[in-house]
Amino acid sequence: MRPAMGTLVHVRASGPADSVQRSIDAAFAAVELVERLMSFHDPQSELSRMNRDAARTPQTVHPWTWAVLRRALRIAEASAGLFDITVAPLLVREGLLPGSPDASFRYGNWRHIVLLPDWGVFLERPMLLDLGGIAKGFAIDRAIHELRRGGCTQALVNAGGDLRRFGPHAQPIHLRRRDGLVQVAELRCGAVATSAPHAIHAGRLAQPLGSIFDPRTHRPWNGNGAVMVAAPSCVIADALTKVAALAGPNCKPLLARFGARALWDTDPAYLEAR
């Protein structure tokens, strides 16, 4: 277990004794690289560089950053903009991301992000991007890739409510509600992610970070309970929790296009695999 991506990342794996620890170290290294590339909080990250410079001149980025942007734009288009990585000024306004609210004007949306050949990115208008709604899922997928490549036969990566696993045996997935754990699924190979309204929970050492903002109203999502999305990859599950939260059950056909399903829970809940 190590701190990363604004939460604690848990990695569990089994396989050949001579390669498991090496694979776990590689998995954590992948997560840490994603954080260095895509952190809004780090002024030296690629994301910060894009926010500063990509509206003036195209920026060349790491293939992973470009891949996350491509996935984000695909989901934005499919959801008619319900998933929009240009909502960062709204989070700055609410104090959920660093920066001066007076300097974070909203000039554009996802349609003004242009992906160029050779990992280039250009912003047609000045704007602030935030990958907090998708990068954690991508980091988990990269960690799983390292664990598979290292020869692990079974593994799980869990980062604050987003998780992915593989192996020969299914594992129970629980939601932690106020009155305890409730099993909601079993997962053998695949990913699940959860989102809940922003709130402070008395007595919790680890508080949920961030919030879902509705691009249509520019206000936070204040829905009741939590939403959980299961998908083949965690990057898809992570992003689609925001769409499922804002759209509700009406988005089931859209989720199906990505091989995903959702559970809407009426009680604020957090995901656990046990």
C-alpha positions as a LaTeX table, in Angstrom:
\begin{tabular}{lrrr}
\hline
Residue & $x$ (\AA) & $y$ (\AA) & $z$ (\AA) \\
\hline
Met1 & 0.00 & 0.00 & 0.00 \\
Arg2 & 1.37 & 3.43 & $-0.97$ \\
Pro3 & $-0.07$ & 6.96 & $-1.20$ \\
Ala4 & $-0.67$ & 8.15 & $-4.76$ \\
Met5 & $-3.32$ & 9.88 & $-6.89$ \\
Gly6 & $-4.76$ & 11.59 & $-3.82$ \\
Thr7 & $-5.58$ & 8.31 & $-2.09$ \\
Leu8 & $-4.00$ & 5.06 & $-0.89$ \\
Val9 & $-3.23$ & 2.51 & $-3.60$ \\
His10 & $-3.44$ & $-1.15$ & $-2.59$ \\
Val11 & $-1.82$ & $-3.84$ & $-4.73$ \\
Arg12 & $-2.23$ & $-7.55$ & $-4.03$ \\
Ala13 & $-0.77$ & $-10.23$ & $-6.29$ \\
Ser14 & 0.19 & $-13.87$ & $-6.38$ \\
Gly15 & 2.33 & $-15.87$ & $-8.77$ \\
Pro16 & 5.94 & $-17.01$ & $-9.09$ \\
Ala17 & 7.77 & $-16.07$ & $-5.91$ \\
Asp18 & 10.76 & $-14.65$ & $-7.76$ \\
Ser19 & 8.69 & $-12.15$ & $-9.74$ \\
Val20 & 5.73 & $-11.05$ & $-7.60$ \\
Gln21 & 7.51 & $-8.29$ & $-5.67$ \\
Arg22 & 9.22 & $-7.05$ & $-8.83$ \\
Ser23 & 5.85 & $-6.91$ & $-10.55$ \\
Ile24 & 4.27 & $-5.05$ & $-7.63$ \\
Asp25 & 7.08 & $-2.49$ & $-7.70$ \\
Ala26 & 6.53 & $-2.03$ & $-11.44$ \\
Ala27 & 2.80 & $-1.56$ & $-10.84$ \\
Phe28 & 3.42 & 1.20 & $-8.30$ \\
Ala29 & 5.95 & 2.81 & $-10.65$ \\
Ala30 & 3.29 & 2.95 & $-13.38$ \\
Val31 & 0.83 & 4.63 & $-11.02$ \\
Glu32 & 3.46 & 7.15 & $-9.95$ \\
Leu33 & 4.30 & 7.98 & $-13.57$ \\
Val34 & 0.64 & 8.67 & $-14.35$ \\
Glu35 & 0.51 & 11.00 & $-11.35$ \\
Arg36 & 3.64 & 12.86 & $-12.48$ \\
Leu37 & 2.25 & 13.29 & $-15.97$ \\
Met38 & $-1.37$ & 14.17 & $-15.22$ \\
Ser39 & $-1.49$ & 15.90 & $-11.84$ \\
Phe40 & $-3.33$ & 19.23 & $-11.74$ \\
His41 & $-1.58$ & 20.01 & $-8.45$ \\
Asp42 & 1.98 & 19.65 & $-9.78$ \\
Pro43 & 3.09 & 22.74 & $-11.76$ \\
Gln44 & 5.76 & 20.59 & $-13.48$ \\
Ser45 & 3.33 & 17.96 & $-14.81$ \\
Glu46 & 2.44 & 17.63 & $-18.49$ \\
Leu47 & $-1.13$ & 18.58 & $-17.65$ \\
Ser48 & 0.03 & 21.85 & $-16.09$ \\
Arg49 & 2.20 & 22.53 & $-19.14$ \\
Met50 & $-0.77$ & 21.95 & $-21.45$ \\
Asn51 & $-2.91$ & 24.29 & $-19.35$ \\
Arg52 & $-0.27$ & 26.99 & $-19.59$ \\
Asp53 & 0.92 & 26.67 & $-23.18$ \\
Ala54 & $-1.27$ & 24.47 & $-25.41$ \\
Ala55 & $-3.60$ & 27.32 & $-26.40$ \\
Arg56 & $-0.59$ & 29.20 & $-27.82$ \\
Thr57 & 1.35 & 26.39 & $-29.47$ \\
Pro58 & 0.83 & 22.63 & $-29.83$ \\
Gln59 & 2.42 & 20.60 & $-27.04$ \\
Thr60 & 3.99 & 17.16 & $-27.41$ \\
Val61 & 3.03 & 14.89 & $-24.53$ \\
His62 & 3.73 & 11.39 & $-23.30$ \\
Pro63 & 1.78 & 8.68 & $-25.17$ \\
Trp64 & $-0.07$ & 7.86 & $-21.95$ \\
Thr65 & $-1.29$ & 11.44 & $-21.56$ \\
Trp66 & $-2.38$ & 11.49 & $-25.19$ \\
Ala67 & $-4.20$ & 8.17 & $-24.74$ \\
Val68 & $-6.11$ & 9.46 & $-21.71$ \\
Leu69 & $-7.13$ & 12.58 & $-23.62$ \\
Arg70 & $-8.33$ & 10.44 & $-26.53$ \\
Arg71 & $-10.45$ & 8.30 & $-24.23$ \\
Ala72 & $-11.82$ & 11.38 & $-22.50$ \\
Leu73 & $-12.88$ & 12.93 & $-25.80$ \\
Arg74 & $-14.48$ & 9.69 & $-26.93$ \\
Ile75 & $-16.60$ & 9.52 & $-23.78$ \\
Ala76 & $-17.39$ & 13.24 & $-23.96$ \\
Glu77 & $-18.71$ & 12.81 & $-27.48$ \\
Ala78 & $-20.73$ & 9.70 & $-26.62$ \\
Ser79 & $-22.27$ & 11.40 & $-23.57$ \\
Ala80 & $-23.01$ & 14.72 & $-25.33$ \\
Gly81 & $-20.56$ & 16.45 & $-23.02$ \\
Leu82 & $-21.74$ & 15.07 & $-19.67$ \\
Phe83 & $-18.15$ & 13.92 & $-19.22$ \\
Asp84 & $-16.03$ & 17.02 & $-19.80$ \\
Ile85 & $-12.43$ & 17.39 & $-18.65$ \\
Thr86 & $-12.64$ & 21.18 & $-19.06$ \\
Val87 & $-14.68$ & 21.67 & $-15.86$ \\
Ala88 & $-11.47$ & 22.46 & $-13.92$ \\
Pro89 & $-12.40$ & 26.17 & $-13.46$ \\
Leu90 & $-15.51$ & 25.06 & $-11.59$ \\
Leu91 & $-13.43$ & 22.98 & $-9.19$ \\
Val92 & $-11.01$ & 25.88 & $-8.74$ \\
Arg93 & $-13.98$ & 28.11 & $-7.95$ \\
Glu94 & $-15.10$ & 25.71 & $-5.22$ \\
Gly95 & $-11.61$ & 25.36 & $-3.77$ \\
Leu96 & $-11.31$ & 21.71 & $-4.84$ \\
Leu97 & $-8.35$ & 22.45 & $-7.13$ \\
Pro98 & $-5.56$ & 24.99 & $-6.57$ \\
Gly99 & $-5.59$ & 28.33 & $-8.30$ \\
Ser100 & $-7.21$ & 31.74 & $-8.24$ \\
Pro101 & $-10.93$ & 31.68 & $-9.08$ \\
Asp102 & $-10.57$ & 35.10 & $-10.71$ \\
Ala103 & $-8.00$ & 33.70 & $-13.16$ \\
Ser104 & $-9.81$ & 30.52 & $-14.12$ \\
Phe105 & $-12.27$ & 31.75 & $-16.72$ \\
Arg106 & $-14.05$ & 29.09 & $-18.75$ \\
Tyr107 & $-13.36$ & 29.80 & $-22.41$ \\
Gly108 & $-13.94$ & 26.43 & $-24.06$ \\
Asn109 & $-15.12$ & 22.87 & $-23.70$ \\
Trp110 & $-14.05$ & 19.42 & $-24.83$ \\
Arg111 & $-14.82$ & 20.22 & $-28.47$ \\
His112 & $-11.92$ & 22.69 & $-28.49$ \\
Ile113 & $-9.30$ & 20.04 & $-27.63$ \\
Val114 & $-7.44$ & 18.93 & $-30.75$ \\
Leu115 & $-5.30$ & 15.79 & $-30.76$ \\
Leu116 & $-2.52$ & 15.89 & $-33.34$ \\
Pro117 & $-0.23$ & 13.19 & $-34.79$ \\
Asp118 & 2.92 & 12.23 & $-32.90$ \\
Trp119 & 1.30 & 12.82 & $-29.48$ \\
Gly120 & 0.53 & 16.49 & $-30.08$ \\
Val121 & $-2.19$ & 18.46 & $-28.27$ \\
Phe122 & $-3.59$ & 21.87 & $-29.17$ \\
Leu123 & $-6.29$ & 23.86 & $-27.35$ \\
Glu124 & $-8.32$ & 26.02 & $-29.71$ \\
Arg125 & $-9.23$ & 28.31 & $-26.81$ \\
Pro126 & $-7.62$ & 29.06 & $-23.44$ \\
Met127 & $-8.97$ & 26.61 & $-20.88$ \\
Leu128 & $-8.07$ & 24.49 & $-17.90$ \\
Leu129 & $-8.10$ & 20.71 & $-18.20$ \\
Asp130 & $-8.44$ & 18.34 & $-15.25$ \\
Leu131 & $-7.94$ & 14.59 & $-15.68$ \\
Gly132 & $-8.99$ & 13.73 & $-12.14$ \\
Gly133 & $-12.12$ & 11.99 & $-13.39$ \\
Ile134 & $-10.27$ & 9.49 & $-15.57$ \\
Ala135 & $-6.53$ & 9.34 & $-14.82$ \\
Lys136 & $-6.87$ & 7.19 & $-11.70$ \\
Gly137 & $-8.65$ & 4.50 & $-13.70$ \\
Phe138 & $-5.94$ & 4.67 & $-16.35$ \\
Ala139 & $-3.24$ & 4.34 & $-13.68$ \\
Ile140 & $-4.92$ & 1.22 & $-12.33$ \\
Asp141 & $-5.06$ & $-0.28$ & $-15.82$ \\
Arg142 & $-1.35$ & 0.38 & $-16.29$ \\
Ala143 & $-0.61$ & $-1.23$ & $-12.94$ \\
Ile144 & $-2.61$ & $-4.31$ & $-13.93$ \\
His145 & $-0.67$ & $-4.45$ & $-17.20$ \\
Glu146 & 2.60 & $-4.57$ & $-15.27$ \\
Leu147 & 1.31 & $-7.31$ & $-12.99$ \\
Arg148 & 0.21 & $-9.43$ & $-15.94$ \\
Arg149 & 3.48 & $-8.81$ & $-17.76$ \\
Gly150 & 5.40 & $-9.87$ & $-14.68$ \\
Gly151 & 3.75 & $-13.29$ & $-14.65$ \\
Cys152 & 1.31 & $-12.80$ & $-11.77$ \\
Thr153 & $-1.54$ & $-15.29$ & $-11.87$ \\
Gln154 & $-3.95$ & $-13.25$ & $-9.76$ \\
Ala155 & $-3.89$ & $-9.59$ & $-8.74$ \\
Leu156 & $-5.97$ & $-6.66$ & $-7.56$ \\
Val157 & $-5.27$ & $-2.93$ & $-7.64$ \\
Asn158 & $-7.56$ & $-0.73$ & $-5.55$ \\
Ala159 & $-7.25$ & 3.06 & $-5.41$ \\
Gly160 & $-9.88$ & 4.71 & $-3.28$ \\
Gly161 & $-13.00$ & 3.19 & $-4.76$ \\
Asp162 & $-11.67$ & 2.33 & $-8.22$ \\
Leu163 & $-10.33$ & $-1.19$ & $-8.67$ \\
Arg164 & $-9.45$ & $-3.81$ & $-11.23$ \\
Arg165 & $-8.50$ & $-7.43$ & $-10.81$ \\
Phe166 & $-7.79$ & $-10.66$ & $-12.67$ \\
Gly167 & $-7.39$ & $-14.27$ & $-11.69$ \\
Pro168 & $-9.05$ & $-17.66$ & $-11.79$ \\
His169 & $-11.41$ & $-17.05$ & $-8.86$ \\
Ala170 & $-14.13$ & $-14.45$ & $-8.40$ \\
Gln171 & $-13.91$ & $-12.03$ & $-5.50$ \\
Pro172 & $-16.84$ & $-10.42$ & $-3.66$ \\
Ile173 & $-17.31$ & $-6.69$ & $-4.19$ \\
His174 & $-18.91$ & $-4.76$ & $-1.34$ \\
Leu175 & $-20.28$ & $-1.30$ & $-0.81$ \\
Arg176 & $-19.57$ & 0.16 & 2.60 \\
Arg177 & $-22.74$ & 1.84 & 3.80 \\
Arg178 & $-23.50$ & 3.55 & 7.09 \\
Asp179 & $-24.78$ & 0.26 & 8.52 \\
Gly180 & $-21.88$ & $-1.90$ & 7.29 \\
Leu181 & $-20.71$ & $-3.85$ & 4.25 \\
Val182 & $-23.18$ & $-5.06$ & 1.62 \\
Gln183 & $-22.08$ & $-7.44$ & $-1.13$ \\
Val184 & $-23.25$ & $-6.18$ & $-4.51$ \\
Ala185 & $-21.28$ & $-8.25$ & $-7.03$ \\
Glu186 & $-18.55$ & $-10.75$ & $-7.70$ \\
Leu187 & $-15.65$ & $-9.87$ & $-9.96$ \\
Arg188 & $-13.15$ & $-12.22$ & $-11.59$ \\
Cys189 & $-11.61$ & $-10.17$ & $-14.40$ \\
Gly190 & $-12.57$ & $-6.56$ & $-14.93$ \\
Ala191 & $-12.94$ & $-3.23$ & $-13.18$ \\
Val192 & $-15.39$ & $-1.31$ & $-11.02$ \\
Ala193 & $-15.43$ & 2.33 & $-9.94$ \\
Thr194 & $-17.64$ & 4.38 & $-7.66$ \\
Ser195 & $-18.57$ & 8.03 & $-7.30$ \\
Ala196 & $-20.53$ & 9.75 & $-4.56$ \\
Pro197 & $-21.56$ & 13.35 & $-3.85$ \\
His198 & $-18.87$ & 15.43 & $-2.16$ \\
Ala199 & $-19.29$ & 15.26 & 1.60 \\
Ile200 & $-17.32$ & 15.21 & 4.83 \\
His201 & $-17.78$ & 12.00 & 6.81 \\
Ala202 & $-17.18$ & 12.36 & 10.54 \\
Gly203 & $-14.84$ & 9.76 & 11.95 \\
Arg204 & $-13.21$ & 8.83 & 8.64 \\
Leu205 & $-9.46$ & 9.20 & 8.46 \\
Ala206 & $-9.54$ & 9.14 & 4.62 \\
Gln207 & $-12.08$ & 11.59 & 3.22 \\
Pro208 & $-13.33$ & 11.41 & $-0.39$ \\
Leu209 & $-11.70$ & 14.01 & $-2.62$ \\
Gly210 & $-13.17$ & 16.06 & $-5.41$ \\
Ser211 & $-16.67$ & 16.41 & $-6.74$ \\
Ile212 & $-18.70$ & 15.78 & $-9.87$ \\
Phe213 & $-19.73$ & 18.95 & $-11.66$ \\
Asp214 & $-22.54$ & 19.11 & $-14.17$ \\
Pro215 & $-21.22$ & 20.87 & $-17.32$ \\
Arg216 & $-24.78$ & 21.88 & $-18.17$ \\
Thr217 & $-25.46$ & 23.80 & $-14.94$ \\
His218 & $-21.90$ & 24.46 & $-13.71$ \\
Arg219 & $-23.02$ & 23.20 & $-10.31$ \\
Pro220 & $-21.91$ & 20.17 & $-8.25$ \\
Trp221 & $-23.86$ & 16.94 & $-8.48$ \\
Asn222 & $-25.88$ & 16.64 & $-5.30$ \\
Gly223 & $-27.53$ & 13.31 & $-5.97$ \\
Asn224 & $-28.37$ & 10.92 & $-3.21$ \\
Gly225 & $-26.23$ & 7.86 & $-2.63$ \\
Ala226 & $-23.50$ & 6.53 & $-4.88$ \\
Val227 & $-23.11$ & 5.05 & $-8.32$ \\
Met228 & $-20.93$ & 2.06 & $-9.21$ \\
Val229 & $-19.93$ & 1.19 & $-12.77$ \\
Ala230 & $-18.42$ & $-2.13$ & $-13.87$ \\
Ala231 & $-16.48$ & $-2.26$ & $-17.14$ \\
Pro232 & $-13.71$ & $-4.25$ & $-18.82$ \\
Ser233 & $-11.14$ & $-1.52$ & $-18.03$ \\
Cys234 & $-10.86$ & 0.85 & $-15.10$ \\
Val235 & $-10.29$ & 3.95 & $-17.24$ \\
Ile236 & $-13.75$ & 3.40 & $-18.76$ \\
Ala237 & $-15.39$ & 2.57 & $-15.44$ \\
Asp238 & $-13.84$ & 5.63 & $-13.79$ \\
Ala239 & $-15.04$ & 8.06 & $-16.44$ \\
Leu240 & $-18.49$ & 6.53 & $-16.81$ \\
Thr241 & $-19.30$ & 6.90 & $-13.10$ \\
Lys242 & $-19.59$ & 10.63 & $-13.77$ \\
Val243 & $-21.93$ & 10.08 & $-16.69$ \\
Ala244 & $-24.03$ & 7.58 & $-14.73$ \\
Ala245 & $-24.24$ & 9.97 & $-11.77$ \\
Leu246 & $-25.46$ & 12.88 & $-13.91$ \\
Ala247 & $-27.69$ & 10.97 & $-16.32$ \\
Gly248 & $-29.11$ & 8.29 & $-14.04$ \\
Pro249 & $-30.54$ & 5.03 & $-15.38$ \\
Asn250 & $-31.40$ & 6.67 & $-18.70$ \\
Cys251 & $-27.76$ & 6.22 & $-19.69$ \\
Lys252 & $-27.87$ & 2.40 & $-19.67$ \\
Pro253 & $-27.72$ & 2.16 & $-23.51$ \\
Leu254 & $-24.67$ & 4.44 & $-23.53$ \\
Leu255 & $-22.95$ & 2.32 & $-20.87$ \\
Ala256 & $-23.66$ & $-0.78$ & $-22.90$ \\
Arg257 & $-21.76$ & 0.71 & $-25.85$ \\
Phe258 & $-18.65$ & 0.57 & $-23.67$ \\
Gly259 & $-19.41$ & $-2.88$ & $-22.25$ \\
Ala260 & $-20.33$ & $-1.31$ & $-18.91$ \\
Arg261 & $-23.14$ & $-1.62$ & $-16.39$ \\
Ala262 & $-24.09$ & 0.57 & $-13.43$ \\
Leu263 & $-25.62$ & 0.25 & $-10.00$ \\
Trp264 & $-27.30$ & 3.27 & $-8.43$ \\
Asp265 & $-27.32$ & 3.03 & $-4.64$ \\
Thr266 & $-29.52$ & 5.25 & $-2.45$ \\
Asp267 & $-27.09$ & 5.30 & 0.44 \\
Pro268 & $-23.70$ & 7.08 & 0.29 \\
Ala269 & $-21.27$ & 4.20 & $-0.18$ \\
Tyr270 & $-17.69$ & 3.30 & $-0.90$ \\
Leu271 & $-16.32$ & 0.36 & $-2.76$ \\
Glu272 & $-14.38$ & $-2.44$ & $-1.09$ \\
Ala273 & $-13.13$ & $-5.78$ & $-2.35$ \\
Arg274 & $-12.92$ & $-8.49$ & 0.31 \\
\hline
\end{tabular}
